[in-house]
Structure formats: structure tokens, C-alpha cells
Amino acid sequence: MDRSPWVIQRGNGPIVAAALHAGHGLRDDIRPHIALPDLERLREEDPHTDVLANVAPTRVVVRRSRFELDLNRPCDESVCLEPDDCWGLDVWGTPLSEEILERTRKLHSRFYDEVGSLLQRIENDHGPFVVLDIHSYNHRRGGPGAEPDDPQLNPEVNVGTGSMDRDRWGHLVDRFMKDLGRGGLDVRENVKFRGRRLAAFVHETFPETGCCLALEFKKTFMDEHTGEVFPDRLAGLKRSLELTLPGLIDQLAESRAA
């Protein structure tokens, strides 16, 4: 599993979609060390978020597991070495060597160099742009037979804007949330998640032009315990996300004109 760890596909327009935790693959030098059962690992990844990312013409999709390298964390936190780093899970059967860790962390730097170059080209061509940073989250942590977690604390879509200049981008966020919720989705801001490294990178690197919406879709489109996907539900979420794109384009045009 040593093919390219991510795919960057450049298309037209100022909208980028990223699925940083969609991957399940592991490098050949990592695989012998991992002890976490495959299904447990899948449960904490974000399968099928690459499908949602297909709404945008420009996409960044990571193929590798977040347990090899979590690209949505700072570099020094990007490998979960202890259970406290990752939901109390015992990930490793044997320790990773410093050589492996160094190789992994170099990938983190390479990823952000490549994403930064991509976004710079988009800024050059279009001015202000939006990154849809697409993730998913579990809501049945009590077990497959337990009631789902409290819906008041677990919206269907959490929009993370923690590192954003909301004075600059608040109009865009409000329009996006309104459009996404038109079909009845429960869409709320910063209830469970506020966004992490990718969002911070966009806002730090492109403070005048970059707007990153960190989206966490509740795993109602799949069984988080078995991995079974519900195709109709997933397709419905994708359609809802697609319907936000015209509004994002309008808001970006207003930003350019301001």
C-alpha cells in the first residue's frame, strides 16, 4: 500500500473539497506494527467522505488511514502513539521506530506544501475561495444496541468555524448553513467540533481570501459499528451539499466586489 498517499485533482472554480480522513490504507512499513482490529480502525475513520467531496470540481482526498498519519492535526500530534491520543484505543502492537515516525511526519509537511501550492493557484485565478473540509463522526458510542447519543448535542451537520474570521466570512457561513438545512437537516455551528489543522492552515496562510468550513456529518449514512453504508442516505447528503454551491459562489463574488 505504498501508492500515493493522497490525490489532488484540480478543477475549475473557487471551491475545494477535502476528505482528509477518508482513507483506510497503510504503508507497508506501518502495517506490521498495528494491533487495532480493522473494523475498529474503520469506525474511527471517515469512510465515504470522499463521495461527499465529489461535489466540488477541485478535490483533495487522502487514501491513507488517519492512524498512520492524521493530517488534520499539527505535525507533532499527527501520529497517535498512546491511547490518550485516540479515544483510548491501543493502536500499536509494537512501537514505531524513529525512522518510521520521521518518514511519516515528512509526509505531513509535504501534504501542506502541496495543498498550499494548490490554494495559491486558486487564489491567483479566482481571488477568494472556499475549502469544504469534510469529515464524519460517530453518534452511537454506547454500542450497537444502545440509543443514539443525545441529538441536542449531536447535530446532523456540525459546521466548525473556530479559527475563522467571522466578521469577514459570517455572511458566507450563514448562507451556507441556511442552504444546507433547506431539506430539513439539523445544521449547527461549533456544537461538537470547531475545526482543526486544515482549517487553521487555510485561515493562517490566506487570511484575506481563504474560508474553510470544517464539516462533520453525523454517521447517519452508515452503521458505524459494522461499516455498512446506506446508499440512499449518503446520496441525499451529497445532494444537500451540492445545493450549497451556488450560494457559496454568490457570496465569494460579493467578497470580490467589496
Backbone hydrogen bonds in HBPLUS format (Angstrom, degrees):
<---DONOR---> <-ACCEPTOR-->    atom                        ^
c    i                          cat <-CA-CA->   ^        H-A-AA   ^      H-
h    n   atom  resd res      DA  || num        DHA   H-A  angle D-A-AA Bond
n    s   type  num  typ     dist DA aas  dist angle  dist       angle   num
A0063-ARG N   A0005-PRO O   2.75 MM  58  5.27 158.6  1.80 138.3 145.1     1
A0007-VAL N   A0061-VAL O   2.78 MM  54  5.25 157.3  1.83 148.7 156.3     2
A0061-VAL N   A0007-VAL O   2.90 MM  54  5.25 164.0  1.93 154.5 158.9     3
A0009-GLN N   A0059-ARG O   2.83 MM  50  5.18 164.9  1.85 153.9 159.2     4
A0059-ARG N   A0009-GLN O   2.86 MM  50  5.18 149.5  1.95 142.6 151.8     5
A0130-VAL N   A0014-PRO O   2.97 MM 116  6.38 159.4  2.01 163.5 169.6     6
A0016-VAL N   A0130-VAL O   2.87 MM 114  6.20 156.4  1.93 158.9 166.4     7
A0132-LEU N   A0016-VAL O   2.70 MM 116  6.10 164.8  1.72 159.6 163.8     8
A0017-ALA N   A0058-THR O   2.96 MM  41  6.42 158.5  2.01 154.3 159.9     9
A0060-VAL N   A0017-ALA O   2.88 MM  43  6.34 148.3  1.98 152.2 159.2    10
A0018-ALA N   A0132-LEU O   2.82 MM 114  6.09 165.2  1.84 162.1 160.0    11
A0134-ILE N   A0018-ALA O   2.83 MM 116  5.87 154.6  1.89 163.1 165.3    12
A0019-ALA N   A0060-VAL O   2.81 MM  41  6.28 156.2  1.87 163.8 170.6    13
A0062-VAL N   A0019-ALA O   3.15 MM  43  6.30 176.6  2.15 146.5 146.6    14
A0046-ASP N   A0021-HIS O   2.91 MM  25  5.17 157.5  1.96 151.4 144.6    15
A0025-GLY N   A0063-ARG O   3.16 MM  38  6.09 154.9  2.22 158.6 151.0    16
A0065-SER N   A0025-GLY O   2.75 MM  40  5.35 159.5  1.79 157.3 150.1    17
A0030-ILE N   A0027-ARG O   3.06 MM   3  5.21 145.8  2.18 103.8 114.2    18
A0031-ARG N   A0027-ARG O   3.08 MM   4  6.24 160.6  2.11 163.0 166.8    19
A0033-HIS N   A0030-ILE O   2.96 MM   3  5.73 152.7  2.04 127.4 135.3    20
A0034-ILE N   A0031-ARG O   3.25 MM   3  5.59 150.4  2.34 111.5 119.0    21
A0093-GLY N   A0033-HIS O   2.73 MM  60  5.53 157.6  1.78 160.2 167.7    22
A0035-ALA N   A0091-VAL O   2.67 MM  56  5.45 172.0  1.67 146.5 149.0    23
A0036-LEU N   A0091-VAL O   3.25 MM  55  4.80 142.7  2.40 132.8 126.7    24
A0040-GLU N   A0037-PRO O   3.08 MM   3  5.39 118.3  2.48 104.5 119.5    25
A0041-ARG N   A0037-PRO O   2.96 MM   4  6.24 156.2  2.01 157.5 165.3    26
A0042-LEU N   A0038-ASP O   2.92 MM   4  6.18 159.0  1.97 148.8 154.6    27
A0043-ARG N   A0039-LEU O   3.01 MM   4  6.18 145.6  2.13 139.1 148.0    28
A0044-GLU N   A0041-ARG O   3.19 MM   3  5.57 134.8  2.40 105.2 115.8    29
A0045-GLU N   A0042-LEU O   3.09 MM   3  5.04 151.0  2.17  99.8 108.8    30
A0049-THR N   A0046-ASP O   3.30 MM   3  6.00 157.5  2.36 138.3 138.4    31
A0051-VAL N   A0048-HIS O   3.06 MM   3  5.22 136.4  2.26  99.1 110.5    32
A0053-ALA N   A0049-THR O   2.96 MM   4  6.22 145.9  2.08 139.8 149.7    33
A0054-ASN N   A0051-VAL O   3.15 MM   3  5.37 149.1  2.25 101.5 110.6    34
A0055-VAL N   A0052-LEU O   3.28 MM   3  6.15 160.5  2.32 121.9 123.4    35
A0056-ALA N   A0053-ALA O   3.27 MM   3  6.24 170.9  2.27 128.7 129.2    36
A0068-GLU N   A0065-SER O   3.07 MM   3  5.42 148.3  2.17 106.0 114.8    37
A0069-LEU N   A0065-SER O   3.23 MM   4  6.61 167.0  2.25 150.5 152.7    38
A0070-ASP N   A0078-SER O   2.76 MM   8  4.71 172.2  1.77 144.5 146.9    39
A0073-ARG N   A0070-ASP O   3.28 MM   3  5.84 148.5  2.39 118.3 118.2    40
A0197-ARG N   A0072-ASN O   3.09 MM 125  4.70 161.6  2.13 123.4 118.6    41
A0077-GLU N   A0074-PRO O   2.91 MM   3  5.41 157.1  1.96 118.4 126.1    42
A0078-SER N   A0075-CYS O   3.19 MM   3  5.03 168.3  2.20 107.5 110.5    43
A0085-ASP N   A0082-GLU O   2.83 MM   3  5.38 152.4  1.90 117.4 126.4    44
A0086-CYS N   A0083-PRO O   2.99 MM   3  5.49 154.4  2.06 113.6 121.0    45
A0088-GLY N   A0083-PRO O   2.85 MM   5  4.16 134.6  2.06 148.9 138.4    46
A0089-LEU N   A0086-CYS O   3.01 MM   3  5.91 170.9  2.02 132.8 135.7    47
A0101-LEU N   A0097-SER O   3.01 MM   4  6.33 165.1  2.03 152.6 156.9    48
A0102-GLU N   A0098-GLU O   2.85 MM   4  5.97 158.4  1.89 147.8 153.5    49
A0103-ARG N   A0099-GLU O   3.02 MM   4  6.21 157.7  2.07 144.5 150.6    50
A0104-THR N   A0100-ILE O   2.92 MM   4  6.16 155.6  1.98 150.3 157.2    51
A0105-ARG N   A0101-LEU O   2.90 MM   4  6.13 164.3  1.93 152.8 156.5    52
A0106-LYS N   A0102-GLU O   3.01 MM   4  6.18 144.9  2.14 144.2 153.1    53
A0107-LEU N   A0104-THR O   3.00 MM   3  5.26 128.8  2.27 101.0 114.4    54
A0108-HIS N   A0105-ARG O   3.13 MM   3  5.02 120.9  2.50  91.0 105.4    55
A0109-SER N   A0105-ARG O   3.26 MM   4  6.68 157.9  2.32 148.2 151.6    56
A0110-ARG N   A0106-LYS O   2.94 MM   4  6.18 159.4  1.98 147.9 154.2    57
A0111-PHE N   A0107-LEU O   2.82 MM   4  5.99 158.5  1.86 151.5 156.7    58
A0112-TYR N   A0108-HIS O   3.20 MM   4  6.51 166.9  2.22 153.4 155.0    59
A0113-ASP N   A0109-SER O   2.99 MM   4  6.20 146.1  2.11 145.9 155.8    60
A0114-GLU N   A0110-ARG O   2.96 MM   4  6.21 160.0  2.00 152.4 157.1    61
A0115-VAL N   A0111-PHE O   2.86 MM   4  6.13 164.0  1.88 157.1 162.0    62
A0116-GLY N   A0112-TYR O   2.90 MM   4  5.76 154.6  1.97 133.3 141.2    63
A0117-SER N   A0113-ASP O   3.00 MM   4  6.21 152.8  2.08 142.5 149.5    64
A0118-LEU N   A0114-GLU O   2.97 MM   4  6.23 157.7  2.02 147.2 153.3    65
A0119-LEU N   A0115-VAL O   2.92 MM   4  6.15 168.6  1.93 157.6 159.6    66
A0120-GLN N   A0116-GLY O   2.92 MM   4  6.05 146.2  2.04 142.1 151.8    67
A0121-ARG N   A0117-SER O   3.09 MM   4  6.35 153.3  2.16 146.3 152.1    68
A0122-ILE N   A0118-LEU O   3.05 MM   4  6.41 154.4  2.12 147.2 154.9    69
A0123-GLU N   A0119-LEU O   2.84 MM   4  6.04 159.4  1.88 147.5 153.1    70
A0124-ASN N   A0120-GLN O   2.90 MM   4  6.11 157.8  1.95 145.0 151.3    71
A0125-ASP N   A0121-ARG O   2.99 MM   4  6.22 148.8  2.09 143.3 151.3    72
A0126-HIS N   A0122-ILE O   2.79 MM   4  5.79 154.8  1.85 154.6 161.4    73
A0127-GLY N   A0123-GLU O   2.76 MM   4  4.40 148.4  1.86 123.2 129.8    74
A0129-PHE N   A0209-THR O   2.94 MM  80  6.21 159.2  1.98 160.3 159.3    75
A0211-CYS N   A0129-PHE O   3.11 MM  82  6.29 147.5  2.22 147.6 157.5    76
A0131-VAL N   A0211-CYS O   2.82 MM  80  6.22 155.2  1.88 150.1 155.8    77
A0213-LEU N   A0131-VAL O   2.88 MM  82  6.23 157.9  1.93 168.0 175.3    78
A0133-ASP N   A0213-LEU O   2.90 MM  80  5.90 160.0  1.94 147.5 153.4    79
A0215-LEU N   A0133-ASP O   2.76 MM  82  5.77 149.1  1.86 139.9 150.6    80
A0135-HIS N   A0215-LEU O   2.69 MM  80  5.84 147.4  1.80 158.0 169.5    81
A0217-PHE N   A0135-HIS O   2.95 MM  82  6.22 169.6  1.96 131.0 131.3    82
A0137-TYR N   A0217-PHE O   3.01 MM  80  6.23 145.3  2.13 137.4 139.5    83
A0219-LYS N   A0137-TYR O   2.99 MM  82  5.76 150.5  2.08 169.7 161.0    84
A0149-ASP N   A0139-HIS O   2.73 MM  10  5.26 173.1  1.74 158.4 159.0    85
A0143-GLY N   A0140-ARG O   3.15 MM   3  5.88 168.5  2.16 120.6 123.5    86
A0146-ALA N   A0143-GLY O   3.13 MM   3  5.33 157.8  2.18 109.4 116.3    87
A0153-LEU N   A0150-ASP O   2.99 MM   3  5.57 148.8  2.09 115.4 123.8    88
A0156-GLU N   A0186-ASP O   3.05 MM  30  5.14 115.5  2.48 128.7 145.9    89
A0218-LYS N   A0156-GLU O   2.89 MM  62  4.99 169.6  1.90 138.8 142.3    90
A0157-VAL N   A0186-ASP O   3.02 MM  29  6.34 150.4  2.11 161.1 157.3    91
A0188-ARG N   A0157-VAL O   3.03 MM  31  6.48 160.2  2.07 168.9 174.5    92
A0158-ASN N   A0216-GLU O   2.91 MM  58  5.04 163.7  1.94 143.9 147.7    93
A0216-GLU N   A0158-ASN O   2.94 MM  58  5.04 157.2  1.99 146.8 153.4    94
A0159-VAL N   A0188-ARG O   2.79 MM  29  6.06 164.7  1.81 154.5 159.6    95
A0190-ASN N   A0159-VAL O   2.98 MM  31  5.96 150.7  2.06 128.6 137.8    96
A0160-GLY N   A0214-ALA O   2.66 MM  54  4.64 173.0  1.66 146.9 148.5    97
A0214-ALA N   A0160-GLY O   3.21 MM  54  4.64 165.3  2.23 145.6 141.1    98
A0164-MET N   A0161-THR O   3.17 MM   3  5.24 160.1  2.21 109.3 115.3    99
A0162-GLY N   A0194-ARG O   2.83 MM  32  4.54 144.5  1.96 129.3 138.6   100
A0168-ARG N   A0165-ASP O   3.08 MM   3  5.52 132.0  2.32 105.8 117.5   101
A0169-TRP N   A0165-ASP O   3.06 MM   4  6.33 158.4  2.11 149.3 156.1   102
A0170-GLY N   A0166-ARG O   2.68 MM   4  4.60 130.7  1.92 134.9 135.7   103
A0172-LEU N   A0169-TRP O   3.00 MM   3  5.35 121.5  2.35 107.0 121.4   104
A0173-VAL N   A0169-TRP O   3.01 MM   4  6.35 161.1  2.05 158.1 164.1   105
A0174-ASP N   A0170-GLY O   2.93 MM   4  6.08 169.8  1.94 155.9 158.2   106
A0175-ARG N   A0171-HIS O   3.11 MM   4  6.23 158.3  2.16 140.6 146.5   107
A0176-PHE N   A0172-LEU O   2.91 MM   4  6.06 164.0  1.93 151.4 156.3   108
A0177-MET N   A0173-VAL O   2.95 MM   4  6.16 168.4  1.96 158.4 160.6   109
A0178-LYS N   A0174-ASP O   3.04 MM   4  6.15 157.7  2.09 144.8 151.2   110
A0179-ASP N   A0175-ARG O   2.91 MM   4  6.10 165.1  1.93 154.7 158.7   111
A0180-LEU N   A0176-PHE O   2.86 MM   4  6.02 163.0  1.89 154.8 159.9   112
A0181-GLY N   A0177-MET O   3.05 MM   4  6.06 146.9  2.16 140.3 148.2   113
A0182-ARG N   A0179-ASP O   3.29 MM   3  5.33 165.6  2.32 104.8 109.0   114
A0184-GLY N   A0181-GLY O   2.97 MM   3  5.36 162.0  2.00 120.2 122.4   115
A0200-ALA N   A0196-ARG O   2.97 MM   4  6.11 168.3  1.98 161.2 165.1   116
A0201-PHE N   A0197-ARG O   2.77 MM   4  5.89 159.7  1.81 154.8 160.5   117
A0202-VAL N   A0198-LEU O   2.98 MM   4  6.25 164.4  2.00 155.0 158.0   118
A0203-HIS N   A0199-ALA O   3.03 MM   4  6.27 168.0  2.05 155.0 158.0   119
A0204-GLU N   A0200-ALA O   2.79 MM   4  5.89 149.3  1.89 149.4 158.2   120
A0205-THR N   A0201-PHE O   2.87 MM   4  5.81 161.9  1.90 151.3 156.3   121
A0206-PHE N   A0202-VAL O   2.92 MM   4  5.71 154.2  1.99 144.5 151.2   122
A0209-THR N   A0206-PHE O   3.21 MM   3  5.44 132.7  2.44 103.5 115.9   123
A0210-GLY N   A0206-PHE O   2.81 MM   4  4.92 163.5  1.84 148.0 148.6   124
A0220-THR N   A0218-LYS O   2.62 MM   2  5.59 143.8  1.74 107.0  96.1   125
A0230-PHE N   A0221-PHE O   2.80 MM   9  5.20 167.4  1.81 145.0 140.6   126
A0223-ASP N   A0228-GLU O   2.73 MM   5  5.19 155.6  1.79 152.7 161.4   127
A0227-GLY N   A0223-ASP O   2.77 MM   4  5.35 151.0  1.86 156.6 163.2   128
A0233-ARG N   A0230-PHE O   3.07 MM   3  5.55 118.0  2.47 112.0 126.4   129
A0234-LEU N   A0230-PHE O   3.03 MM   4  6.25 163.2  2.06 159.2 164.6   130
A0235-ALA N   A0231-PRO O   2.87 MM   4  6.02 162.5  1.90 150.6 155.5   131
A0236-GLY N   A0232-ASP O   2.95 MM   4  6.13 148.5  2.06 141.3 149.9   132
A0237-LEU N   A0233-ARG O   3.05 MM   4  6.36 154.3  2.12 149.4 155.3   133
A0238-LYS N   A0234-LEU O   3.01 MM   4  6.30 155.9  2.07 148.8 155.8   134
A0239-ARG N   A0235-ALA O   2.96 MM   4  6.23 156.0  2.02 146.5 152.6   135
A0240-SER N   A0236-GLY O   3.00 MM   4  6.25 157.8  2.05 145.8 151.9   136
A0241-LEU N   A0237-LEU O   2.96 MM   4  6.21 154.6  2.02 147.4 154.1   137
A0242-GLU N   A0238-LYS O   2.89 MM   4  6.15 155.5  1.95 150.0 157.0   138
A0243-LEU N   A0239-ARG O   3.07 MM   4  6.33 145.7  2.19 146.5 154.7   139
A0244-THR N   A0241-LEU O   3.06 MM   3  5.47 157.1  2.12 109.9 117.1   140
A0245-LEU N   A0242-GLU O   3.13 MM   3  5.63 157.8  2.18 114.0 120.2   141
A0248-LEU N   A0244-THR O   3.06 MM   4  6.35 154.3  2.13 153.4 161.4   142
A0249-ILE N   A0245-LEU O   2.96 MM   4  6.22 162.0  1.99 158.2 162.4   143
A0250-ASP N   A0246-PRO O   2.95 MM   4  6.22 157.8  2.00 147.3 153.4   144
A0251-GLN N   A0247-GLY O   2.95 MM   4  6.16 162.1  1.98 150.4 154.8   145
A0252-LEU N   A0248-LEU O   2.91 MM   4  6.13 155.4  1.97 150.1 156.9   146
A0253-ALA N   A0249-ILE O   2.97 MM   4  6.19 152.8  2.04 146.6 154.1   147
A0254-GLU N   A0250-ASP O   3.02 MM   4  6.38 149.5  2.11 146.3 154.5   148
A0255-SER N   A0251-GLN O   3.00 MM   4  6.30 148.1  2.10 141.3 150.2   149
A0256-ARG N   A0252-LEU O   2.96 MM   4  6.29 151.6  2.04 149.0 156.1   150
A0257-ALA N   A0253-ALA O   3.05 MM   4  6.26 146.6  2.16 141.6 150.6   151
A0258-ALA N   A0254-GLU O   2.98 MM   4  6.08 129.5  2.24 141.4 153.9   152
